[in-house]
Amino acid sequence: MIINIYYCCGFRKENKLKLAVNKLNGIQNYFFFILKQRESDLCSSRKINWLEFTQSNSLNQKNGEYNIFITEKAFDDNWFSHEESQYAIISTNGWEKHFAPPPLNVYLEYQIAQAAIQFELDLDEATEMRMIHPSPVGCMFDFCGDKEEIKLGMKTGAICQKCKGDLVGFGIKPEAIDSIERILELVRAEAIGKQIVLNKDDAFIVMRYSQNDENDNSYRYGIKTALEELGINAIRADSVINSGQLLETIKKGIERSRFVIVKVDSENLNVYFELGLAMGLGKDVLLISNRDFIFQLPSDLKNWECLTYTTGNYEELSKKVKQYYIDNYHYSL
């Protein structure tokens, strides 16, 4: 789903908004957020009246288009945000002065995720309000009568089981709820002070290191070539200059990369350890194997989709890797 995020030309926290959008696009692959500058403000009045905006905006809203408007103006009802089935407004008014920490970018990540759920399910605000917890329980769907209470939901970073059941009942797709939960994990970590560094254009490569053999050539002329053509940086632990321990370098590389590619056509235990680490961190993992080795994979991996290629055919490998990312990350490449 493509979601446009508009901000006014006079918006003073553009860098925080860009940071939020980059992280949202890097942490999941179901929603794709496009940041755009809006020439005019949302309204001429000092505060925004949601009902008036809804009545005027619904006439201009194209079918199948989803828009989020970010403004520094306050709502006249003192809410943080309002959402409809195709558009939403998020106000940053007073956040840094009265509520931070967490920082503004984390607040924006949280609010944008809530709007994305609404868009995915085509819910109007009245329907969403029926899901709301009247007293905070640490769920994304808490009603925050005291605006400070929003920070509880950010620090728990969760959708309670009841609300998750409601979302499933409304027909939310598994990949959509998975993406929302990934965003909430990001929000939770950042809300409690953990700095998350995410390089959305990096792919970390886990494989056996060798030189001038079939394995090395598959990396240089197959995997790396494909990624470079897509504008993705291929990162391996042996390409990073670091005075620390190799394991810590690998861990940081996996944590900070958006994609992880694991070449599993060997019985190298380090490869499987690093694969387990990537799985544990919830990373998107692409398995690659030489076609001759596919039947020797451990039983735990035989149910995983694995991209295979013919030994020595690096052009075939490159094309398959490139096509995989085009098919799965079309909007973000």
Residue, then its C-alpha position, 0 to 999 in steps of 0.5 A: m500500500i502506497i501512502n502519501i505523507y504531506y507536510c507544509c512548506g513552513f513545517r519546522k521539523e522536516n528532519k524529524l519527519k524524514l527520519a521517521v519516514n525512512k525508518l518506517n520504510g526500512i523496518q517493513n515492506y507492506f506499507f510504503f510511505i512517500l514524503k511530499q511537500r504541500e504548497s498551502d497549509l491545511c486551513s486558514s484558521r489558527k486551529i483545525n476543525w476536523l469536521e470541516f476538513t473532512q467535509s472539504n477534503s472528501l470532495n477532493q480525495k481520489n479513490g484508492e489514494y491514501n494521504i496523511f497530513i502533518t501539521e504544527k497546528a493544533f486541533d480545536d478538540n485538542w486531539f493528537s490526530h484524526e483518521e478516516s478511511q483514506y486520509a488522516i491529520i497528525s498534529t505535532n503541536g506541543w509535542e516537544k514542549h509538553f510531552a517529549p521524550p520520546p522524541l518527535n520522530v517516534y511520536l510520528e512513527y506511532q501515529i502514522a502506523q495507526a493511520a495505516i491500519q485505518f487505511e488498510l481496513d477502510l475504517d471510518e473514525a466512528t468504527e475505530m472508536r468502538m475498538i478504543h479502550p476507555s482506560p489505558v491498558g498499554c494498547m495502540f487503541d487506548f483512549c488518552g483522555d489525559k494526553e500524557e497517557i499516549k506514552l504508555g502505548m508507545k513504551t509498550g508498543a503493542i496491540c492487545q489480543k482483543c484488538k488484534g482479534d478485532l482487526v483480524g475480524f475486520g479482515i486485516k491481511p497477515e502481512a499488514i499486521d506483521s508490518i504494523e507490529r514491526i513498526l511498534e517494536l521500533v517505537r517501543a525500543e526508541a520510546i525507552g531510549k534505545q537508539i535504532v540505527l537502520n540503513k534502509d539501503d543496506a543488505f548484509i551478506v552472510m556466507r562462507y568467506s573465500q577467495n577466487d573460487e565458485n563461492d567468491n565469484s557467486y558473491r562478486y558477479g551474482i549477488k553484489t552485482a544485482l544489489e548494486e544495480l538496484g541501489i542496495n549496498a552489499i555489506r559483508a563483515d570482511s568489508v567493514i573496518n572495525s577494531g572490535q570483535l568480528l561477532e559484534t561487527i556481524k551483529k551490528g551489520i545485521e541489526r542495521s541492515r534492512f535486508v539479510i541475504v544468507k548463502v546456505d550452500s555449505e555446512n559452515l556453522n558460522v553461517y547458520f549461527e548468523l542466520g539464526l541471529a537474523m531470524g531472531l532479530g526479525k529481519d527479512v531473510l533471503l536464502i540462496s543455495n547452489r542447486d546441487f546443495i538444496f537437498q542437503l539443507p538442514s530439515d528446519l530450512k527445507n520449508w523455507e523458500c530458497l533461491t537456487y542457481t546453477t553452479g557457475n551461472y552468475e548471470e542467472l543468480s544475479k537476475k534472480v536476486k534482482q527479480y526477488y527484490i523487485d517483486n517484494y520491494h517494488y515501491s521502495l527500490 
